[in-house]
Amino acid sequence: MADAAERLPEPEALFDDAQGPRIVPINPGVPDPALGVERRAEGGLTLRFAFDLPKLPHIMAVNTWTHQQLMNGALILAVLLLAGYLVFQSRSGGEAATPPAQAPAAAELRSNVAASFNPTLESPVVGGGTYVDPMASVIGHVVIGSGVFVAPFASIRGDEGQPIHIGDGSNVQDFVMLHALETFAQGKLVEKNLVFVGGEKYAVYIGANVSLAHQSQVHGPAAVGDNTFVGMQALVFKAVVGKNVVIEPGARVIGVTIADGRYVPAGKTVSAQTDADALPAITADYPFATLNEGVLHVNHEFADGYLQASGGGYAGSSGETRPGATGGHSTAGAPGAGSGH
């Protein structure tokens, strides 16, 4: 290395304006040098490589190669590797060099598409302190209150029958389906496919502090009153369910009205109003009298916790925050419920 350093030209030799662009060999005594520096007319330097393939001995005799031959061999290997990489990139379409496009924020909330039965485009409105999981789907004319937890794979589609309303503090668990029959046809409302709550018309109305458990379905026209529990795989269709009701897992409520404070036994189908009127009342000794209280407790904490973990979640259209975001959800009116969780 010391000898090589002694043979390097002086820096001023590279900048001889009288001679113009030139090649300065690293080893002046070697004809047709393998490595040189060329000064460009427009300024700057170009590193020049030159090698003669026939001068390289057989690859199996690499241990006998001179320093210059080793340098030439290394340059050839580098060029071959670069060429191989470029060929690979061209054949693979260059995907590796293109960063993946980022999904838009809140991609699980989106507008409906225009249709003859729903010509107006509507986007979901979500209240403060509500968490909608990225793997859930909320489409069209849907209004979700504050402090609601929407779990993964829930589907809330206000793209046919609409609007769909979900009250404050409710929870929509995994694989729950909310949908409705068309509420607009031939330029006018389809009144038979709407329910009336508080003087307003809805395709689906879910009250406050309602629990819709895993895989349950509420298909409009339908309404579910405050503090009601709809059990796993239960179905509510063309029905009105009162407040403080328990629909046990697998039950089906079709085309009837259920009074406040009743329960539907597991697996039972209630499709006649006489059967609905005969449903038992919830009493203190009913095993699931306070079931919804515990379910709300868990899912209220889910809403708070996942919001915190995700860095915010969804603020309402007016930027409101949910009262009791630190855990003060109200469950007043639920059977056996306390003042809050």
N, C-alpha and C positions, 0 to 999 in steps of 0.2 A: 504493500500500500504506500510506503514511503517513496519508492521509485516511481510509482504512477503519479503521485502528487508532484514530484519534481518535473515530470514531463508535461504537465498541464500548461497551456499557454497563459501568458499574462492577461488579466482582464481587458487591458486596453487593446490587445490584439483582436478582440472581437468587435471592436467599434472603429474600424479604419474606414472613415467615410470616403477616402480617396479610392479605395478598391471596391466599394459597394458590397452587396451581399456576397458572402463567401462561406466556405466550409472550413472549419478549424478542426483538425483531427485531434482526438484525445491522445493517440500514440503517433507522434509525428513521423517516426521512422517506419511505420507500417504502410505500405502502399494500399490504396483503396480501403481506407479504414472502415471498420464495422460500425463505429460510433463517432459522430461528429456534431458540431453545433453550427447552425446556419443563421445568419442575421437577415431578417426580412427587411425589404425596402421600406415597408410601412411602419417598421418598428417592431421590437420584440425579437425573440429567438425561436428557432425551430430545431428540435432534436431530430437528427437524421440517423436512421439505421440502415446498414447495408450488410448483406451477408451472401455468401456463395454456397449453395447447398452441396455442390460436388466436392467442396473442400472438406466436408465433415467426414471423418472416418466412420466405420460401421458402428452402429449403436451398441453392439456387444463388446466393443473395445473402448467404451466410454472412459474407463480408468486410465487410458493412455492419451486422452485428449489434452490438448494445450488449453491454457486459460482462454485464449481467443475462441477456440472451438467450443468450449463450454458456454461461453457467452452467446455465441451464435445459436447453439442448440437451445438454450433457454429462451431466446427470442422467438425461435420457430415454435416452441411449445406454447408460448404465450399467445402467439398469433392464432394457432390452431384452436386453443381454448376459447379465445374471443370469437372466432368464426363459428364454433359450435354453439356458443351461447346465443349469438345472433340468429342462427338458423332455428334454434329451439324457440326463441321468442316469436319469430315470424310464424312458425307453424302452430303455436299455441294461441295465436290471436292477440298476444300482448295483455291478456287479462291480469297477469300478475303485476304488471306495471301500473294498472289503473285502479285507484282506490275505490272501494265499493261505495255506492251512493247511500247516503244516510236517509233512513225513513223520516218522513215529516213528523213533527211533534204531534202527539195525540192522534196517531193514525187510526186508533180504534174508534174514534168519534168522527162520523162522516155524514154527509148529506145523502138523502135518498136520490133516486133517479126519477126523472119525469116520466109519468105514465098516464094513461087515460083516466085511471081511478085515483091518481094523485099527481095532478099537473104542477103543483107548487113545490119548489125545492125548499126543504127545511133542514136545518142542522140541529143537533142536540144542544140543549142548554143544561149546564151542570152547576149546582150550587156550591158554595164555599165549603171546604172541609170534606168534600166527597172524593173518594178514591175509585177510579175505574182502572182495573188491571189492563196492561197492554195486550193481553191475550183475550180480553172480552171484546164484544162488538156492539156498538151503539149507533144506530142508523136512523136518520130522518127526524121526524117531529116527535122528539122525546124530551120531556122535562124531568130532570132528576133534582130532588131537593138537596138540602145540606146534610152533611154527615152520613152519607150513604156509602156502603161498601159494595162494589160490584166485582165479583170474583172472576178468576180465569175461566174462559170458555162460556161465560154467560152471553146470551144473545138477546138484545133488546131492539126490535126492528119496528120502527114507526114509519115504514115505507109503503104499507098497504092501508090498513086501518090506522087512523091517527086522530088525535094525539094520544101518546102514552105518557102517563104521569106516575112518578114514584115519589112518595112523600119523604119528609125528613127522617133521618135515623133508621131507615129501612136497610135491608141487606138482600142482595140478589146473588145467590151462591152459584157454585160451579155447575155449568151445563143447564142452568135455568133458561127457559125460553119464554119470552114475552112477544106476542104477535097478535094480530087482529084481522078480522074480515074487513073487506073494503068498506070505507065509510063515505065514499064519493063516487057517483056514477051518473052518467048522462047529464052532467052539469049541476047536480044537486046532491045534498047529503042523503045518505042512506040511514034514515032514522032508526030502523030496526037493529042496526049494527052499532049503536051508540048507547052508552049508559049515562045517566044523569046523577051527578054528585055535586051538592052545593050550588045547584042552578047552572052548572057547566056540563058540557058534553065531552065525553071521552070514549076512545076505543077501548083502552085499558086504564083503569084507575087503581093504583096501589097506594094505600093510606100511609100514615106515619108509623114508624116502628113496627113494620111488618117484616117477617122473616119468610123468605122464599127459599126453601131448603134445596139441596142438591137434586138436579134433574126434574124439578117440578116445572109445570107448565101453567101459565095463565094466558088463555087465548081469548081475545075479545070477540064480541062484546062481553066485558067482565069488569067487576069491581070487587076489591078486597079491602075491608075496613081496617081502621087503626088497630095496632097491637094484635094482629092475627098471625098465626103460624100456619104455613102451608108446607106439609111434610114432604119428604123425599119421594120423588116420582108421582106425586099427586097431580091431578088435573082439575083446573077450573075453566069451564067453557060455557059461554052464554049464561052466566050466573052472576048473582050479587051475593057476596059473602059479608056478613056483618062484622062488627068490632069484637075483639076479644074472643075470636073463634080459634079452635084448633082443628085443622084438617090433618089427620094422621097419615103416615106414609102409605102410598099406593091407593088412597081413596080418590074417587072421581065425583065431581060435583058438576052436573050438566043441566042447564036450563031451569034452575030453581033459585029461590032466594032463601038464604040461611039467616036466621035471626041472630042478634048479638048473644055472645056468651054460650054458644053451643059447641059441641064437638062432633066430628065425623069419624067413626071408627076406622081403623086401618083396613084397607082393601075394599071398603064398602063403596058401592055406586049409588049415588043419590040423584035420580033423574025425574022424580015425581015430586010435586010440591007437597003432597000429603006426607011423603017420607021425610022431606026436609023439615016440615013442621013438627014431626015426631022425634027429631034428634034430641038426644039427652043434653041437659044443661051441665055446664061446668060447675062443679062444687069443690069445696076445699079438699075432699078426699079423692078427687079425680087425679090419677097419677101424673098427668101432664099439665096440671093446672098452672104451674109456674115455668113450664118449658120455655116459652118465648122469652122470659126474663133472662135466663142463662144464655140463650142464643144471641140476644141483643148485646149482652155484656161482652161476649167474645168478638162479635163482628164490629161493635163500636171501637174496640181496641185495635182491630185489624185496620179499620179506616184510618185511625190516628197513626198507627205504627207504619203502615205502608206509605202513607203520605210523607212522614218524616224521612223514611228510608229513601224515597224517590226524590226528595228535595222539593216537594211542593204540591204536586198533583194539579188539581183544577180549581181555579177561583171562579166564582160565579160571574155572570155577565156584568154585574155592578161591582165586582171585586169584594163582595161581602165575605166575612169569615163566619164559620159556624159557631154558634154559641156553645160553650162547653167543649171546645176543641181539645182540652187537656183531659177529658174524660167525664164531663158533666152532661151526658146524654139523658134526656128525660124519658122515663118509661111509665109515666103516670097513667093509670087507667088499665094497665095490663093486670090480668088475674094474679094476685099475690105479689105484685111488683113492689119494689121499694121506691124511693124517691129518685134514684138515678144510679148510674154506674160510671 
